[in-house]
Amino acid sequence: MEERAEKTKKINDTLLELGAGIVAAGILFQIALVWLVKNKLMYSIGLWIGVGLALFLAWHMWKTLDEALGLGAAGAQKVMRKQSLLRYGAVIAVLGILMWGKFASPLAAFLGVMTLKVAAYLQPITHKVVLKIRR
């Protein structure tokens, strides 16, 4: 049981670092790209909806992995597949609502979702930053 608690703490730390990377990438995209678009408000709203969705996706992946670790191989594979489809569906639904509603840029929201990818690549850097902050 102690080993499982240690793994959960490590995953929690990784989730924190991933979240920090998502927010940092969102700030970077906000500062760097807002000047290149016509409708700055729609871009900003779309970007931060996407960043919020990326944070949710990261959290959902963590919860799904935590659940799947307690299952056998066949059960874990089934849960991971089902939950992955749920995440893809959430992204499609949010982008669809933005395209239909015309209150935020769906392209900027997609860029916000992609901060999850950027954060995954930045994780070694955010890990070092989080360690320095904690000291």
Disulfide bonds with the S-S distance in Angstrom:
none
